[in-house]
Amino acid sequence: MTAPVGVGSAGRATGYHELRSSVAARELGRDVLRMSGTDSTSYLQGQCSQDVVGLEPGTGVDALLLSPQGKVDVYLRVTSLGADGFLLDTDPGYGPVVAARLERFRLRVAVEIEPLDWRCVAVRGPQADGSVVGRPELTLPVAWPGLAGVDLLGPAPVGGPDRWVADHVVRCHGEAWEAARIEAGVPVNGREVVDGTIAAEVGLVDRTVSFTKGCFTGQELVARLDARGSKVARRLCGVVVGPADDDPGAAAGALVGAAVLSGDGGHEVGHLSSAAWSPGFGAIVALATLHRRVSPPAGVLVAAGGTRITAEALPLPLVGAAGDRSTG
């Protein structure tokens, strides 16, 4: 892969435009586990929100493990390995959460859960499919709103995971990748998905829940909300914060956790959970789960460092299949 340039503003933008116009790649931290055993299919079917019974080998689906009360314990991907069981992968640091949650209700079932030393390279952009040259164990299609591609997973090959991707592919800088994720409205564990999160609040129901599979742990709350039109008190929104200072990366980092106030400053309506400098918007883009009194698009204020910064709450995705709003 082409190496990224320096750490200034230009370096932070490396790969951002290629993600949308051609192709860029980034090695992601992922915790990977294998679930095996003769009862693995039936047990996982009763524990996760997706229908895993009919998954073809090598096919992956986004899923949730919920508490009995219906709150999200962890957001993950489930991939069928055929007779070898399932591969479970999730955000870094959350593999133990997956294992503990599945062990919690395991009683007299033939299931084994083991961590794997696997790596993940994410490739995104219109030319993603033609950019894979190595032989990873799994090549999984990924469809973010407005940004599609593949994730490559497996044991690291000799020379490192870069060998899975053609040399001409640009390596995406972390901040550019984060901006693209935020603009697509993709939540992650520990940021948008935290203790007490309800799937409908962060837009995960459509991509993670099967309503035809039968019962699973935590189903009651999800089904009840869906029957009521998924009316929840808070919703994940995009927030665009005006042009930053001379160090936009540092400015974005300082905003994570900042309170979001209603446009008149009278009410706290949420907190920024992720933030990054967006070369497309020329501003900081962020995610926040905001109270329903905010109806995007709407002006809001971000309270940070003793100041109140004018911002705009927008519906997600900030960049969608209809076109790149960041260039408009």
MIDRENTI-422809 format. One line per field, with one value per residue (C-alpha): residue number from 1; residue in three letters; x, y, z. Coordinates in steps of 0.1 Angstrom, whole numbers, plus 5000, padded with zeros to 4 digits. Example, Ala and Ser with C-alpha at 12.3 -4.5 7.8 and 13.67 -1.06 7.14 Angstrom:
<atoms>
i: [1	2]
aa: [ALA	SER]
xx: [5123	5137]
yy: [4955	4989]
zz: [5078	5071]
</atoms>
This chain:
<atoms>
i: [1	2	3	4	5	6	7	8	9	10	11	12	13	14	15	16	17	18	19	20	21	22	23	24	25	26	27	28	29	30	31	32	33	34	35	36	37	38	39	40	41	42	43	44	45	46	47	48	49	50	51	52	53	54	55	56	57	58	59	60	61	62	63	64	65	66	67	68	69	70	71	72	73	74	75	76	77	78	79	80	81	82	83	84	85	86	87	88	89	90	91	92	93	94	95	96	97	98	99	100	101	102	103	104	105	106	107	108	109	110	111	112	113	114	115	116	117	118	119	120	121	122	123	124	125	126	127	128	129	130	131	132	133	134	135	136	137	138	139	140	141	142	143	144	145	146	147	148	149	150	151	152	153	154	155	156	157	158	159	160	161	162	163	164	165	166	167	168	169	170	171	172	173	174	175	176	177	178	179	180	181	182	183	184	185	186	187	188	189	190	191	192	193	194	195	196	197	198	199	200	201	202	203	204	205	206	207	208	209	210	211	212	213	214	215	216	217	218	219	220	221	222	223	224	225	226	227	228	229	230	231	232	233	234	235	236	237	238	239	240	241	242	243	244	245	246	247	248	249	250	251	252	253	254	255	256	257	258	259	260	261	262	263	264	265	266	267	268	269	270	271	272	273	274	275	276	277	278	279	280	281	282	283	284	285	286	287	288	289	290	291	292	293	294	295	296	297	298	299	300	301	302	303	304	305	306	307	308	309	310	311	312	313	314	315	316	317	318	319	320	321	322	323	324	325	326	327	328]
aa: [MET	THR	ALA	PRO	VAL	GLY	VAL	GLY	SER	ALA	GLY	ARG	ALA	THR	GLY	TYR	HIS	GLU	LEU	ARG	SER	SER	VAL	ALA	ALA	ARG	GLU	LEU	GLY	ARG	ASP	VAL	LEU	ARG	MET	SER	GLY	THR	ASP	SER	THR	SER	TYR	LEU	GLN	GLY	GLN	CYS	SER	GLN	ASP	VAL	VAL	GLY	LEU	GLU	PRO	GLY	THR	GLY	VAL	ASP	ALA	LEU	LEU	LEU	SER	PRO	GLN	GLY	LYS	VAL	ASP	VAL	TYR	LEU	ARG	VAL	THR	SER	LEU	GLY	ALA	ASP	GLY	PHE	LEU	LEU	ASP	THR	ASP	PRO	GLY	TYR	GLY	PRO	VAL	VAL	ALA	ALA	ARG	LEU	GLU	ARG	PHE	ARG	LEU	ARG	VAL	ALA	VAL	GLU	ILE	GLU	PRO	LEU	ASP	TRP	ARG	CYS	VAL	ALA	VAL	ARG	GLY	PRO	GLN	ALA	ASP	GLY	SER	VAL	VAL	GLY	ARG	PRO	GLU	LEU	THR	LEU	PRO	VAL	ALA	TRP	PRO	GLY	LEU	ALA	GLY	VAL	ASP	LEU	LEU	GLY	PRO	ALA	PRO	VAL	GLY	GLY	PRO	ASP	ARG	TRP	VAL	ALA	ASP	HIS	VAL	VAL	ARG	CYS	HIS	GLY	GLU	ALA	TRP	GLU	ALA	ALA	ARG	ILE	GLU	ALA	GLY	VAL	PRO	VAL	ASN	GLY	ARG	GLU	VAL	VAL	ASP	GLY	THR	ILE	ALA	ALA	GLU	VAL	GLY	LEU	VAL	ASP	ARG	THR	VAL	SER	PHE	THR	LYS	GLY	CYS	PHE	THR	GLY	GLN	GLU	LEU	VAL	ALA	ARG	LEU	ASP	ALA	ARG	GLY	SER	LYS	VAL	ALA	ARG	ARG	LEU	CYS	GLY	VAL	VAL	VAL	GLY	PRO	ALA	ASP	ASP	ASP	PRO	GLY	ALA	ALA	ALA	GLY	ALA	LEU	VAL	GLY	ALA	ALA	VAL	LEU	SER	GLY	ASP	GLY	GLY	HIS	GLU	VAL	GLY	HIS	LEU	SER	SER	ALA	ALA	TRP	SER	PRO	GLY	PHE	GLY	ALA	ILE	VAL	ALA	LEU	ALA	THR	LEU	HIS	ARG	ARG	VAL	SER	PRO	PRO	ALA	GLY	VAL	LEU	VAL	ALA	ALA	GLY	GLY	THR	ARG	ILE	THR	ALA	GLU	ALA	LEU	PRO	LEU	PRO	LEU	VAL	GLY	ALA	ALA	GLY	ASP	ARG	SER	THR	GLY]
xx: [5000	5010	5024	5005	5021	5029	5007	4995	4961	4971	4983	4950	4931	4950	4926	4894	4886	4899	4873	4846	4863	4884	4897	4915	4923	4930	4940	4914	4917	4891	4886	4879	4865	4855	4823	4822	4805	4775	4751	4767	4740	4710	4726	4737	4702	4686	4711	4717	4693	4700	4688	4720	4704	4704	4737	4758	4794	4815	4785	4785	4757	4757	4741	4735	4738	4712	4705	4673	4659	4666	4695	4726	4754	4776	4774	4792	4794	4785	4800	4792	4821	4799	4806	4834	4808	4809	4833	4824	4842	4837	4854	4888	4884	4849	4859	4858	4824	4811	4826	4813	4778	4776	4790	4765	4735	4754	4742	4747	4752	4781	4797	4832	4844	4880	4898	4917	4948	4933	4937	4913	4919	4890	4889	4863	4855	4841	4873	4874	4866	4895	4920	4923	4953	4962	4943	4927	4906	4875	4864	4832	4811	4804	4777	4780	4755	4772	4804	4807	4836	4850	4866	4895	4900	4924	4958	4983	5003	5041	5048	5017	4981	4992	4999	4962	4958	4973	5004	4987	4959	4962	4964	4937	4948	4929	4912	4901	4887	4869	4854	4841	4826	4809	4795	4781	4765	4780	4781	4808	4810	4822	4812	4777	4769	4773	4756	4719	4718	4686	4691	4665	4683	4714	4698	4708	4675	4672	4707	4709	4675	4654	4618	4610	4635	4617	4626	4660	4672	4661	4636	4606	4618	4630	4597	4576	4594	4592	4555	4552	4572	4605	4595	4624	4634	4668	4682	4717	4723	4752	4765	4786	4807	4820	4856	4883	4914	4950	4950	4916	4926	4933	4901	4880	4895	4888	4851	4844	4821	4811	4776	4752	4726	4694	4697	4686	4710	4682	4685	4712	4701	4730	4768	4792	4803	4827	4843	4868	4880	4862	4881	4848	4829	4859	4846	4844	4818	4805	4779	4756	4725	4702	4668	4638	4631	4659	4645	4673	4682	4684	4708	4725	4753	4783	4796	4833	4862	4839	4826	4795	4802	4775	4768	4741	4724	4717	4700	4723	4740	4758	4771	4747	4740	4722	4755	4783	4767	4801	4809	4777]
yy: [5000	5036	5049	5079	5113	5134	5142	5176	5185	5170	5138	5134	5137	5108	5083	5103	5112	5078	5061	5077	5080	5049	5028	5031	5006	5006	4978	4978	4965	4937	4911	4878	4846	4812	4796	4758	4727	4706	4730	4762	4770	4764	4782	4813	4813	4818	4844	4868	4891	4876	4845	4823	4790	4795	4814	4801	4793	4824	4847	4874	4894	4922	4912	4922	4904	4919	4918	4901	4936	4943	4967	4962	4943	4943	4949	4923	4905	4868	4847	4811	4787	4758	4727	4746	4768	4806	4835	4864	4897	4930	4963	4960	4953	4938	4902	4895	4911	4888	4857	4866	4874	4840	4822	4838	4817	4786	4756	4720	4729	4717	4750	4763	4799	4807	4839	4839	4858	4872	4905	4927	4950	4971	4981	5007	5024	5017	4998	4977	4943	4945	4956	4923	4903	4881	4851	4861	4834	4855	4883	4898	4924	4955	4981	5013	5040	5057	5036	5000	4975	4944	4934	4909	4886	4859	4850	4876	4864	4866	4903	4914	4920	4946	4916	4911	4944	4957	4980	5009	5011	5042	5035	5056	5078	5071	5105	5103	5068	5081	5110	5085	5063	5092	5105	5071	5070	5037	5032	5014	4998	5021	5052	5052	5018	5019	5005	5010	5017	5006	4993	5017	5047	5041	5029	4993	4975	4971	4958	4935	4921	4894	4895	4861	4839	4832	4840	4853	4869	4905	4902	4917	4953	4953	4939	4962	4993	4981	4976	5012	5026	5025	5057	5063	5092	5097	5092	5090	5121	5137	5170	5194	5218	5249	5252	5243	5261	5255	5219	5204	5169	5180	5202	5172	5150	5176	5176	5139	5138	5175	5183	5192	5219	5230	5259	5284	5269	5261	5223	5197	5172	5148	5144	5140	5104	5105	5134	5139	5165	5160	5172	5171	5193	5215	5211	5187	5160	5141	5117	5122	5105	5134	5139	5138	5175	5181	5174	5175	5196	5219	5244	5233	5244	5224	5232	5227	5243	5269	5280	5274	5265	5269	5236	5219	5186	5166	5133	5104	5095	5128	5113	5089	5069	5099	5118	5133	5161	5171	5186	5204]
zz: [5000	4995	5028	5044	5044	5075	5105	5094	5079	5045	5062	5082	5049	5033	5018	5025	4989	4976	4998	4977	4943	4939	4968	5002	5029	5066	5090	5118	5153	5157	5184	5167	5183	5170	5184	5178	5190	5181	5198	5185	5159	5182	5211	5191	5174	5208	5220	5191	5173	5138	5121	5119	5110	5073	5069	5040	5049	5045	5049	5076	5092	5117	5150	5186	5219	5242	5279	5290	5294	5257	5261	5238	5255	5223	5186	5165	5132	5129	5100	5093	5091	5080	5100	5119	5137	5136	5136	5158	5154	5171	5181	5199	5236	5232	5224	5262	5264	5237	5254	5288	5275	5257	5287	5309	5297	5286	5305	5295	5258	5237	5228	5229	5225	5218	5208	5175	5166	5134	5116	5097	5067	5056	5019	5008	4976	4941	4932	4964	4949	4924	4949	4969	4957	4987	5002	5035	5052	5047	5024	5037	5018	5038	5029	5048	5037	5008	5012	5003	5002	5019	5051	5049	5079	5088	5103	5093	5062	5059	5054	5073	5062	5037	5014	5010	4991	4959	4963	4946	4972	4995	5032	5049	5078	5110	5111	5075	5083	5114	5094	5068	5095	5112	5079	5072	5107	5117	5155	5174	5208	5236	5217	5204	5218	5256	5287	5284	5247	5229	5193	5179	5193	5173	5140	5144	5142	5104	5100	5130	5139	5124	5133	5117	5134	5167	5202	5214	5246	5248	5220	5239	5240	5204	5191	5212	5200	5164	5167	5179	5150	5169	5188	5213	5234	5217	5182	5167	5146	5128	5141	5120	5141	5123	5109	5134	5145	5133	5146	5135	5147	5182	5182	5172	5199	5225	5215	5223	5253	5250	5258	5230	5239	5222	5198	5224	5249	5273	5275	5273	5246	5244	5241	5212	5212	5182	5163	5135	5110	5076	5045	5026	5050	5059	5095	5123	5119	5149	5162	5191	5204	5208	5226	5203	5210	5184	5149	5124	5105	5135	5150	5182	5205	5216	5251	5252	5271	5287	5253	5233	5196	5170	5153	5132	5139	5107	5098	5090	5068	5064	5031	5015	4984	4968	4966	4986	5007	5020	4986	4982]
</atoms>
